[in-house]
Amino acid sequence: MRVFAKANEEILFVKKETTAGSLVYPSATDAVLAVGAATVGQETEFLDDEQIREERSRRSPIKGRTMAGEWSFTSYIKPSGTKGTPPETDVLWECGLGTKTVNPGVSVVYSLSSGTLPSFSLVRRVGHTVFFCAGCTV
């Protein structure tokens, strides 16, 4: 038996949220194939402890707020192969532009919306570790 290692054991799932910021668990059909590795991060603010104390040593920083996170990945824009069927990156297009119109068997059209843009949940699995991001926007 031969065992082969994969160069990149990463897969992304994108699922539109019904309520902004509420995590929605994806299914296998919500997978989006990335070109290269995705970057997802969220920084924590640390503040210097400037309280005056009767001691010489420097105090540990105070943990502040958790900043808004950032995500980035590259994906191809590929049609589904069937007229009227949304592409793999459907949710990203809808969340970035705001409006999606599906004409079954004919076309899928994305257009700009003047209202609030929808949000999505991003699930990133790298090897055996899974990262969940709720309330993502394009």
Buried (B, 14 or more C-beta within 10 A) or exposed (E): EEEEEEEEEBBBBBBBBEEBEEBBEBEEEBBBEBEEEBEBEEEEEEEEEEEEEEEEEEEEEEEEEEEEBEBEBEBEEEEEEEEEBBBBBBBBBBBBBBBBEEEEEEEBEBEEEEEEBBBBBBBBBBEEEEBEBBBBEB
